[in-house]
Amino acid sequence: MQDRAVNELLRVAPVADDLARRFQEAGFSLALVGGSVRDALLGRLGNDLDFTTDARPQDVLKIIRPWADAVWEVGIAFGTVGAQKEARVGDADRSFQIEVTTYRSEAYDRTSRKPEVAYGDSIEEDLVRRDFTVNAMAVGLPEKEFIDPYGGLDDLAAGVLRTPGTPEASFSDDPLRMMRAARFSAQLDFEVAPEVVTALREMAGRIEIVSAERVRDELNKLVLSAYPRRGLTLLVDTGLADHVLPELPALRLESDEHHRHKDVYEHTLIVLEQAMALEEGGPDLTLRLAALLHDIGKPRTRRFENDGRVSFHHHEVVGAKMTKKRLTALKYSNELVKDISRLVELHLRFHGYGMGEWTDSAVRRYVRDAGPLLSRLHKLTRSDCTTRNRRRAAALARAYDGLEERIAQLQEQEELDAIRPDLDGNQIMEILGVNPGPAVGQAYKHLLELRLENGPMEHDAAVAALKGWWAGQRG
Protein backbone atom coordinates (compact mmCIF):
# COMPACT_ATOMS: atom_id res chain seq x y z
CA MET A 1 0.00 0.00 0.00
CA GLN A 2 2.77 2.42 0.89
CA ASP A 3 4.54 1.63 -2.40
CA ARG A 4 1.32 2.45 -4.27
CA ALA A 5 0.95 5.64 -2.27
CA VAL A 6 4.50 6.74 -3.15
CA ASN A 7 3.80 6.15 -6.86
CA GLU A 8 0.53 8.09 -6.65
CA LEU A 9 2.15 10.95 -4.78
CA LEU A 10 4.99 11.14 -7.31
CA ARG A 11 2.33 11.45 -9.99
CA VAL A 12 0.82 14.57 -8.38
CA ALA A 13 4.13 15.88 -7.02
CA PRO A 14 4.42 18.77 -9.50
CA VAL A 15 1.35 20.34 -7.91
CA ALA A 16 1.55 19.10 -4.30
CA ASP A 17 5.25 19.82 -3.81
CA ASP A 18 5.07 23.23 -5.47
CA LEU A 19 2.21 24.25 -3.16
CA ALA A 20 3.98 22.80 -0.09
CA ARG A 21 7.13 24.81 -0.78
CA ARG A 22 5.10 27.99 -0.92
CA PHE A 23 3.62 27.21 2.51
CA GLN A 24 7.10 26.42 3.85
CA GLU A 25 8.48 29.73 2.59
CA ALA A 26 5.61 31.50 4.40
CA GLY A 27 6.47 29.66 7.65
CA PHE A 28 3.65 27.10 7.60
CA SER A 29 3.31 23.35 7.14
CA LEU A 30 1.17 21.51 4.59
CA ALA A 31 0.07 17.89 4.40
CA LEU A 32 -2.02 15.81 2.04
CA VAL A 33 -4.81 14.42 4.20
CA GLY A 34 -7.94 12.31 4.54
CA GLY A 35 -9.54 10.74 1.50
CA SER A 36 -6.64 11.77 -0.71
CA VAL A 37 -4.19 9.71 1.37
CA ARG A 38 -6.63 6.80 1.57
CA ASP A 39 -7.08 6.81 -2.20
CA ALA A 40 -3.32 7.11 -2.76
CA LEU A 41 -2.81 4.01 -0.61
CA LEU A 42 -5.48 2.21 -2.64
CA GLY A 43 -3.79 3.28 -5.89
CA ARG A 44 -6.66 5.43 -7.12
CA LEU A 45 -5.79 9.03 -6.31
CA GLY A 46 -7.59 11.34 -8.71
CA ASN A 47 -7.47 15.06 -9.43
CA ASP A 48 -9.22 16.11 -6.18
CA LEU A 49 -6.57 16.84 -3.56
CA ASP A 50 -7.29 17.65 0.11
CA PHE A 51 -4.67 19.38 2.24
CA THR A 52 -4.47 20.50 5.84
CA THR A 53 -2.30 23.25 7.31
CA ASP A 54 -1.54 25.21 10.45
CA ALA A 55 -2.04 28.44 8.47
CA ARG A 56 -5.27 30.32 9.18
CA PRO A 57 -7.69 30.84 6.27
CA GLN A 58 -6.60 34.41 5.53
CA ASP A 59 -2.97 33.28 5.40
CA VAL A 60 -3.97 30.42 3.10
CA LEU A 61 -5.61 32.92 0.75
CA LYS A 62 -2.46 35.07 0.63
CA ILE A 63 -0.36 32.02 -0.29
CA ILE A 64 -2.72 30.41 -2.76
CA ARG A 65 -4.14 33.37 -4.70
CA PRO A 66 -0.95 34.18 -6.69
CA TRP A 67 -0.44 30.46 -7.45
CA ALA A 68 -3.88 29.09 -8.35
CA ASP A 69 -5.81 29.59 -11.58
CA ALA A 70 -9.04 30.10 -9.61
CA VAL A 71 -9.88 30.45 -5.92
CA TRP A 72 -13.20 30.21 -4.10
CA GLU A 73 -14.12 30.99 -0.51
CA VAL A 74 -17.50 29.28 -0.08
CA GLY A 75 -16.14 27.13 2.77
CA ILE A 76 -13.93 29.72 4.42
CA ALA A 77 -16.27 30.04 7.43
CA PHE A 78 -15.37 26.41 8.16
CA GLY A 79 -11.66 26.97 7.52
CA THR A 80 -11.56 25.71 3.92
CA VAL A 81 -10.20 27.50 0.85
CA GLY A 82 -10.83 25.94 -2.56
CA ALA A 83 -8.72 26.34 -5.68
CA GLN A 84 -8.19 25.06 -9.19
CA LYS A 85 -4.74 24.53 -10.67
CA GLU A 86 -3.79 23.50 -14.19
CA ALA A 87 -0.51 21.63 -14.31
CA ARG A 88 1.62 19.56 -16.64
CA VAL A 89 2.04 16.03 -15.29
CA GLY A 90 4.20 13.83 -17.48
CA ASP A 91 2.98 14.27 -21.04
CA ALA A 92 -0.51 15.48 -20.14
CA ASP A 93 -2.15 18.65 -18.88
CA ARG A 94 -4.35 18.04 -15.84
CA SER A 95 -6.78 20.18 -13.88
CA PHE A 96 -6.61 19.74 -10.10
CA GLN A 97 -9.40 20.63 -7.68
CA ILE A 98 -7.77 21.55 -4.39
CA GLU A 99 -9.05 22.22 -0.89
CA VAL A 100 -6.81 23.52 1.89
CA THR A 101 -8.30 23.38 5.39
CA THR A 102 -6.85 24.82 8.57
CA TYR A 103 -6.30 22.35 11.43
CA ARG A 104 -9.64 22.32 13.21
CA SER A 105 -12.05 20.65 15.53
CA GLU A 106 -15.82 20.86 15.25
CA ALA A 107 -18.75 19.76 17.37
CA TYR A 108 -22.52 19.96 17.19
CA ASP A 109 -24.69 21.62 19.74
CA ARG A 110 -27.38 19.09 20.74
CA THR A 111 -30.02 21.08 18.86
CA SER A 112 -27.93 22.71 16.10
CA ARG A 113 -27.68 21.72 12.45
CA LYS A 114 -24.35 23.52 11.96
CA PRO A 115 -20.95 22.67 13.42
CA GLU A 116 -19.09 25.10 15.64
CA VAL A 117 -15.57 25.48 14.23
CA ALA A 118 -12.46 25.92 16.36
CA TYR A 119 -8.97 25.97 14.87
CA GLY A 120 -6.24 23.65 16.16
CA ASP A 121 -2.46 23.86 16.26
CA SER A 122 -1.34 20.28 15.58
CA ILE A 123 -2.00 17.79 12.85
CA GLU A 124 -2.66 15.03 15.42
CA GLU A 125 -5.44 17.15 16.90
CA ASP A 126 -6.85 17.66 13.41
CA LEU A 127 -6.74 13.96 12.53
CA VAL A 128 -8.52 12.76 15.67
CA ARG A 129 -11.61 14.81 14.74
CA ARG A 130 -11.96 13.04 11.41
CA ASP A 131 -14.67 10.45 10.84
CA PHE A 132 -12.75 7.18 10.40
CA THR A 133 -9.18 6.03 10.86
CA VAL A 134 -8.83 5.30 7.13
CA ASN A 135 -9.53 9.01 6.59
CA ALA A 136 -7.30 10.12 9.46
CA MET A 137 -3.93 9.67 7.77
CA ALA A 138 -1.71 12.39 6.34
CA VAL A 139 1.47 12.79 4.32
CA GLY A 140 3.63 15.75 5.31
CA LEU A 141 4.93 17.64 2.29
CA PRO A 142 7.28 18.07 0.59
CA GLU A 143 9.23 15.50 2.71
CA LYS A 144 6.62 12.73 2.12
CA GLU A 145 6.41 11.95 5.86
CA PHE A 146 3.65 9.40 6.55
CA ILE A 147 1.51 10.41 9.57
CA ASP A 148 -0.83 7.75 10.98
CA PRO A 149 -1.40 8.18 14.74
CA TYR A 150 -4.65 6.16 14.86
CA GLY A 151 -3.83 3.00 12.91
CA GLY A 152 -5.56 3.92 9.67
CA LEU A 153 -3.14 1.93 7.53
CA ASP A 154 -3.85 -1.29 9.44
CA ASP A 155 -7.62 -0.71 9.19
CA LEU A 156 -7.33 0.03 5.48
CA ALA A 157 -5.42 -3.21 4.93
CA ALA A 158 -8.02 -5.12 6.98
CA GLY A 159 -10.96 -3.45 5.25
CA VAL A 160 -12.48 -2.12 8.48
CA LEU A 161 -14.17 1.18 9.32
CA ARG A 162 -13.26 2.37 12.80
CA THR A 163 -13.32 5.83 14.42
CA PRO A 164 -10.10 7.52 15.65
CA GLY A 165 -11.67 8.20 19.06
CA THR A 166 -14.79 6.62 20.50
CA PRO A 167 -17.62 6.29 17.97
CA GLU A 168 -20.00 7.92 20.45
CA ALA A 169 -17.83 11.06 20.58
CA SER A 170 -17.36 11.04 16.81
CA PHE A 171 -21.07 10.72 16.02
CA SER A 172 -21.96 13.27 18.67
CA ASP A 173 -19.57 15.75 17.04
CA ASP A 174 -21.21 15.24 13.65
CA PRO A 175 -24.18 12.86 13.38
CA LEU A 176 -23.84 12.81 9.58
CA ARG A 177 -20.86 10.52 10.15
CA MET A 178 -23.37 7.76 10.81
CA MET A 179 -24.54 8.09 7.21
CA ARG A 180 -20.92 8.28 6.10
CA ALA A 181 -20.24 4.93 7.78
CA ALA A 182 -22.85 3.35 5.53
CA ARG A 183 -21.60 5.28 2.51
CA PHE A 184 -17.93 4.32 2.94
CA SER A 185 -18.92 0.73 3.63
CA ALA A 186 -20.72 0.73 0.28
CA GLN A 187 -17.98 2.55 -1.62
CA LEU A 188 -15.01 0.61 -0.24
CA ASP A 189 -16.76 -2.74 0.45
CA PHE A 190 -15.51 -2.51 4.06
CA GLU A 191 -16.80 -4.06 7.26
CA VAL A 192 -17.91 -1.69 10.02
CA ALA A 193 -16.28 -2.36 13.39
CA PRO A 194 -18.67 -3.88 15.99
CA GLU A 195 -18.33 -0.97 18.41
CA VAL A 196 -19.22 1.42 15.57
CA VAL A 197 -22.34 -0.60 14.69
CA THR A 198 -23.38 -0.54 18.37
CA ALA A 199 -23.02 3.24 18.47
CA LEU A 200 -25.02 3.56 15.24
CA ARG A 201 -27.91 1.63 16.81
CA GLU A 202 -27.81 3.62 20.04
CA MET A 203 -27.46 7.04 18.41
CA ALA A 204 -29.52 6.66 15.20
CA GLY A 205 -32.01 9.30 16.33
CA ARG A 206 -29.27 11.94 16.35
CA ILE A 207 -29.40 12.01 12.55
CA GLU A 208 -32.62 14.03 12.90
CA ILE A 209 -30.68 17.26 13.55
CA VAL A 210 -28.78 17.00 10.26
CA SER A 211 -30.23 18.93 7.31
CA ALA A 212 -32.11 17.01 4.64
CA GLU A 213 -29.67 18.26 2.00
CA ARG A 214 -26.65 16.73 3.74
CA VAL A 215 -28.48 13.44 4.30
CA ARG A 216 -29.54 13.40 0.64
CA ASP A 217 -25.99 13.94 -0.59
CA GLU A 218 -24.69 11.03 1.50
CA LEU A 219 -27.56 8.83 0.35
CA ASN A 220 -26.74 9.64 -3.27
CA LYS A 221 -23.10 8.66 -2.80
CA LEU A 222 -24.19 5.42 -1.13
CA VAL A 223 -26.70 4.53 -3.84
CA LEU A 224 -24.19 5.34 -6.61
CA SER A 225 -21.44 3.24 -5.02
CA ALA A 226 -20.16 -0.13 -6.19
CA TYR A 227 -21.76 -2.03 -3.28
CA PRO A 228 -24.95 -0.19 -2.26
CA ARG A 229 -26.47 -3.33 -0.70
CA ARG A 230 -23.83 -3.23 2.04
CA GLY A 231 -24.56 0.38 2.98
CA LEU A 232 -28.33 0.07 2.73
CA THR A 233 -28.29 -3.05 4.90
CA LEU A 234 -26.33 -1.14 7.54
CA LEU A 235 -28.85 1.72 7.46
CA VAL A 236 -31.75 -0.70 7.93
CA ASP A 237 -30.14 -2.97 10.53
CA THR A 238 -29.04 -0.08 12.77
CA GLY A 239 -32.31 1.85 12.58
CA LEU A 240 -30.83 4.81 10.69
CA ALA A 241 -33.13 4.11 7.76
CA ASP A 242 -36.13 4.58 10.07
CA HIS A 243 -35.16 8.26 10.22
CA VAL A 244 -33.92 8.96 6.69
CA LEU A 245 -35.73 6.45 4.44
CA PRO A 246 -38.38 4.66 6.53
CA GLU A 247 -40.05 3.18 3.45
CA LEU A 248 -37.08 0.83 3.01
CA PRO A 249 -37.22 -1.08 6.33
CA ALA A 250 -41.02 -1.17 5.97
CA LEU A 251 -40.48 -3.56 3.06
CA ARG A 252 -39.45 -6.30 5.49
CA LEU A 253 -43.02 -7.55 5.59
CA GLU A 254 -43.95 -10.06 8.25
CA SER A 255 -44.73 -13.50 6.85
CA ASP A 256 -46.19 -16.55 8.54
CA GLU A 257 -46.77 -20.17 7.71
CA HIS A 258 -50.18 -19.45 6.22
CA HIS A 259 -49.34 -16.37 4.12
CA ARG A 260 -46.03 -16.97 2.38
CA HIS A 261 -44.88 -14.39 -0.14
CA LYS A 262 -41.71 -12.78 -1.41
CA ASP A 263 -39.46 -10.90 0.96
CA VAL A 264 -40.04 -7.50 -0.62
CA TYR A 265 -36.97 -5.98 1.04
CA GLU A 266 -34.62 -8.64 -0.32
CA HIS A 267 -36.39 -8.48 -3.68
CA THR A 268 -35.77 -4.72 -3.77
CA LEU A 269 -32.03 -5.11 -3.16
CA ILE A 270 -31.82 -7.71 -5.93
CA VAL A 271 -33.72 -5.44 -8.33
CA LEU A 272 -31.27 -2.64 -7.53
CA GLU A 273 -28.28 -4.87 -8.26
CA GLN A 274 -29.85 -6.18 -11.47
CA ALA A 275 -30.57 -2.63 -12.61
CA MET A 276 -26.94 -1.71 -11.95
CA ALA A 277 -25.86 -4.56 -14.21
CA LEU A 278 -27.88 -3.03 -17.06
CA GLU A 279 -26.44 0.49 -16.72
CA GLU A 280 -24.69 2.03 -19.69
CA GLY A 281 -22.09 4.77 -19.35
CA GLY A 282 -21.74 4.73 -15.58
CA PRO A 283 -23.98 4.80 -12.48
CA ASP A 284 -27.50 6.18 -13.06
CA LEU A 285 -29.00 7.81 -9.95
CA THR A 286 -32.50 8.01 -11.44
CA LEU A 287 -32.57 4.31 -12.33
CA ARG A 288 -31.06 3.20 -9.01
CA LEU A 289 -33.46 5.24 -6.87
CA ALA A 290 -36.40 4.01 -8.94
CA ALA A 291 -35.25 0.42 -8.37
CA LEU A 292 -34.86 1.08 -4.66
CA LEU A 293 -38.30 2.66 -4.31
CA HIS A 294 -40.35 0.79 -6.92
CA ASP A 295 -42.22 -1.40 -4.41
CA ILE A 296 -42.55 0.96 -1.43
CA GLY A 297 -46.32 1.05 -1.96
CA LYS A 298 -46.66 -2.65 -1.11
CA PRO A 299 -46.90 -2.39 2.69
CA ARG A 300 -49.83 0.04 2.42
CA THR A 301 -51.67 -2.03 -0.18
CA ARG A 302 -51.10 -5.54 1.21
CA ARG A 303 -54.22 -7.64 1.46
CA PHE A 304 -54.68 -11.27 2.52
CA GLU A 305 -57.12 -12.86 0.09
CA ASN A 306 -59.61 -15.62 0.96
CA ASP A 307 -57.60 -18.20 -0.98
CA GLY A 308 -54.50 -17.51 1.12
CA ARG A 309 -52.72 -15.40 -1.49
CA VAL A 310 -51.32 -11.97 -0.73
CA SER A 311 -52.15 -9.08 -3.08
CA PHE A 312 -50.76 -5.58 -3.51
CA HIS A 313 -53.32 -4.02 -5.85
CA HIS A 314 -52.34 -0.59 -7.24
CA HIS A 315 -49.14 -0.52 -5.20
CA GLU A 316 -47.41 1.21 -8.12
CA VAL A 317 -49.83 4.16 -7.89
CA VAL A 318 -49.53 4.40 -4.11
CA GLY A 319 -45.76 3.93 -4.38
CA ALA A 320 -45.42 6.78 -6.87
CA LYS A 321 -47.15 9.16 -4.43
CA MET A 322 -44.98 7.93 -1.55
CA THR A 323 -41.87 8.33 -3.69
CA LYS A 324 -42.75 11.91 -4.52
CA LYS A 325 -43.35 12.72 -0.85
CA ARG A 326 -40.10 11.13 0.39
CA LEU A 327 -37.84 12.56 -2.32
CA THR A 328 -39.38 16.00 -1.86
CA ALA A 329 -38.69 15.80 1.88
CA LEU A 330 -35.06 14.94 1.06
CA LYS A 331 -34.86 18.08 -1.13
CA TYR A 332 -34.34 16.35 -4.46
CA SER A 333 -34.84 18.47 -7.57
CA ASN A 334 -38.35 18.68 -9.02
CA GLU A 335 -37.16 17.01 -12.23
CA LEU A 336 -35.63 14.04 -10.41
CA VAL A 337 -38.70 13.64 -8.20
CA LYS A 338 -40.93 13.66 -11.28
CA ASP A 339 -38.83 11.14 -13.22
CA ILE A 340 -38.38 8.65 -10.38
CA SER A 341 -42.05 8.84 -9.35
CA ARG A 342 -43.05 8.24 -12.97
CA LEU A 343 -40.84 5.15 -13.24
CA VAL A 344 -42.33 3.76 -10.02
CA GLU A 345 -45.81 4.38 -11.40
CA LEU A 346 -45.02 2.66 -14.72
CA HIS A 347 -42.95 -0.29 -13.51
CA LEU A 348 -45.91 -2.72 -13.72
CA ARG A 349 -47.32 -1.45 -17.02
CA PHE A 350 -45.62 -4.20 -19.03
CA HIS A 351 -47.23 -6.93 -16.94
CA GLY A 352 -50.66 -5.39 -17.45
CA TYR A 353 -50.56 -6.35 -21.11
CA GLY A 354 -49.97 -10.03 -20.38
CA MET A 355 -47.73 -12.35 -22.35
CA GLY A 356 -49.55 -12.10 -25.66
CA GLU A 357 -48.91 -10.09 -28.81
CA TRP A 358 -48.82 -6.34 -28.30
CA THR A 359 -51.13 -4.26 -30.49
CA ASP A 360 -49.80 -1.15 -32.22
CA SER A 361 -52.06 0.93 -29.99
CA ALA A 362 -50.64 -0.62 -26.79
CA VAL A 363 -47.08 -0.06 -27.98
CA ARG A 364 -47.78 3.59 -28.81
CA ARG A 365 -49.31 4.21 -25.38
CA TYR A 366 -46.41 2.50 -23.61
CA VAL A 367 -43.88 4.66 -25.45
CA ARG A 368 -45.96 7.83 -25.01
CA ASP A 369 -46.39 7.30 -21.28
CA ALA A 370 -42.70 6.55 -20.72
CA GLY A 371 -41.51 9.46 -22.86
CA PRO A 372 -37.79 10.16 -22.36
CA LEU A 373 -37.72 7.59 -19.54
CA LEU A 374 -38.32 4.67 -21.93
CA SER A 375 -34.76 3.33 -21.80
CA ARG A 376 -34.77 3.42 -18.00
CA LEU A 377 -38.22 1.82 -17.90
CA HIS A 378 -36.88 -1.03 -20.03
CA LYS A 379 -34.06 -1.59 -17.53
CA LEU A 380 -36.30 -1.28 -14.45
CA THR A 381 -38.90 -3.68 -15.83
CA ARG A 382 -36.31 -6.28 -16.76
CA SER A 383 -34.63 -5.92 -13.35
CA ASP A 384 -37.95 -6.44 -11.54
CA CYS A 385 -37.92 -10.13 -12.47
CA THR A 386 -36.31 -11.93 -9.52
CA THR A 387 -38.15 -15.24 -9.74
CA ARG A 388 -36.11 -18.39 -9.16
CA ASN A 389 -38.32 -20.20 -11.66
CA ARG A 390 -36.02 -20.29 -14.67
CA ARG A 391 -38.81 -21.11 -17.10
CA ARG A 392 -40.91 -18.15 -15.96
CA ALA A 393 -37.89 -15.83 -15.97
CA ALA A 394 -37.03 -16.88 -19.51
CA ALA A 395 -40.64 -16.38 -20.62
CA LEU A 396 -40.72 -12.87 -19.16
CA ALA A 397 -37.42 -12.01 -20.83
CA ARG A 398 -38.70 -13.26 -24.19
CA ALA A 399 -41.92 -11.28 -23.78
CA TYR A 400 -39.99 -8.09 -23.09
CA ASP A 401 -37.65 -8.81 -25.99
CA GLY A 402 -40.80 -9.01 -28.09
CA LEU A 403 -42.02 -5.65 -26.79
CA GLU A 404 -38.72 -3.94 -27.59
CA GLU A 405 -38.80 -5.46 -31.08
CA ARG A 406 -42.35 -4.14 -31.59
CA ILE A 407 -41.24 -0.68 -30.43
CA ALA A 408 -38.30 -0.75 -32.86
CA GLN A 409 -40.57 -1.82 -35.74
CA LEU A 410 -43.08 0.96 -35.08
CA GLN A 411 -40.33 3.53 -34.62
CA GLU A 412 -39.20 2.80 -38.17
CA GLN A 413 -42.71 3.49 -39.42
CA GLU A 414 -43.78 6.32 -37.09
CA GLU A 415 -42.19 9.01 -34.94
CA LEU A 416 -42.95 7.22 -31.67
CA ASP A 417 -40.56 9.37 -29.66
CA ALA A 418 -42.70 12.44 -30.32
CA ILE A 419 -46.25 11.18 -30.62
CA ARG A 420 -48.65 14.05 -31.17
CA PRO A 421 -52.00 14.58 -32.95
CA ASP A 422 -52.04 14.97 -36.71
CA LEU A 423 -53.33 18.55 -36.32
CA ASP A 424 -51.81 21.16 -34.02
CA GLY A 425 -53.65 23.74 -31.90
CA ASN A 426 -53.55 26.48 -34.54
CA GLN A 427 -54.97 24.16 -37.19
CA ILE A 428 -57.71 23.03 -34.81
CA MET A 429 -58.77 26.65 -34.11
CA GLU A 430 -58.73 27.51 -37.83
CA ILE A 431 -60.76 24.45 -38.86
CA LEU A 432 -63.34 24.84 -36.08
CA GLY A 433 -63.40 28.62 -36.16
CA VAL A 434 -62.85 28.94 -32.41
CA ASN A 435 -60.60 31.00 -30.17
CA PRO A 436 -58.13 29.57 -27.61
CA GLY A 437 -59.99 27.84 -24.80
CA PRO A 438 -61.02 24.49 -23.27
CA ALA A 439 -62.56 23.28 -26.54
CA VAL A 440 -59.17 23.38 -28.27
CA GLY A 441 -57.62 21.25 -25.54
CA GLN A 442 -60.48 18.75 -25.71
CA ALA A 443 -60.15 18.51 -29.49
CA TYR A 444 -56.38 18.05 -29.19
CA LYS A 445 -56.88 15.24 -26.66
CA HIS A 446 -59.41 13.52 -28.92
CA LEU A 447 -57.05 13.62 -31.89
CA LEU A 448 -54.21 12.31 -29.71
CA GLU A 449 -56.34 9.33 -28.70
CA LEU A 450 -57.06 8.63 -32.37
CA ARG A 451 -53.34 8.89 -33.13
CA LEU A 452 -52.48 6.44 -30.35
CA GLU A 453 -55.21 4.01 -31.36
CA ASN A 454 -54.84 4.08 -35.13
CA GLY A 455 -51.44 5.56 -35.92
CA PRO A 456 -50.78 8.49 -38.27
CA MET A 457 -53.70 9.86 -40.30
CA GLU A 458 -53.71 11.69 -43.62
CA HIS A 459 -54.50 15.41 -43.31
CA ASP A 460 -57.94 15.16 -44.88
CA ALA A 461 -58.86 12.18 -42.69
CA ALA A 462 -57.72 14.06 -39.57
CA VAL A 463 -59.81 17.11 -40.58
CA ALA A 464 -62.86 14.90 -41.15
CA ALA A 465 -62.37 13.20 -37.80
CA LEU A 466 -62.05 16.56 -36.05
CA LYS A 467 -65.21 17.91 -37.68
CA GLY A 468 -67.12 14.74 -36.85
CA TRP A 469 -66.07 15.01 -33.20
CA TRP A 470 -67.01 18.72 -33.12
CA ALA A 471 -70.44 18.04 -34.56
CA GLY A 472 -71.04 15.46 -31.85
CA GLN A 473 -69.98 17.94 -29.17
CA ARG A 474 -72.35 20.65 -30.43
CA GLY A 475 -75.22 18.27 -31.12
Secondary structure, DSSP 8 states (H G I E B T S, - for coil): -HHHHHHHHHHHHHHHHHHHHHHHHTT--EEEETHHHHHHHTT---SEEEEEESS-HHHHHHHHTTT-SEEE-TTGGGTEEEEEEEEEETTEEEEEEEEEEESEEEE--TT-SS-EEEE-S-HHHHHHTSS-GGGS-EEEETTTEEE-TT-HHHHHHHTEE--SS-HHHHHHH-THHHHHHHHHHHHHT-EE-HHHHHHHHHHGGGGGGS-HHHHHHHHHHHHTSS-HHHHHHHHHHHTTHHHH-TTTGGGS----SSS----HHHHHHHHHHHHHHT-SSS--HHHHHHHHHTTTTHHHH-EE-TTS-EE-TTHHHHHHHHHHHHHHHTT--HHHHHHHHHHHHHTTHHHHTTTS---HHHHHHHHHHHGGGHHHHHHHHHHT---S-HHHHHHHHHHHHHHHHHHHHHHHHS-GGG---SS-HHHHHHHHT--SSHHHHHHHHHHHHHHHHH----HHHHHHHHHHHHHHHH-
